[in-house]
Amino acid sequence: MKDGNTVDMIFNLALKSTEQKRKFVRFPVHAKAQILTGDHIIEGEIDNLSLKGTFVRTRQHAKIDTIVTISIFDTLTTHEISNLKARVIMTTEDGFGLQFE
């Protein structure tokens, strides 16, 4: 499946969902991620993904309200499939939540 088709599928499923209280559906996704915060790179794994954001599992931390660049990599090919600006909106001991800009 081509990258564009995957994105289209997620977009269409998210728009059709009316059962959740959230504005956009979260999809379980397991992909490697690199988050660039200034000159520091954080390695992590995407736990879930929506049209507006994602949760990154990592032992490293980022400060709330920090603007970052997140690169998401295809697990099978290791090719970068996404490179987005995002804002850190929450942190936990397991990782942090990002809202796409």
Order of alpha helices (4+ residues) and beta strands (2+ residues): alpha-beta-beta-beta-beta-beta-beta
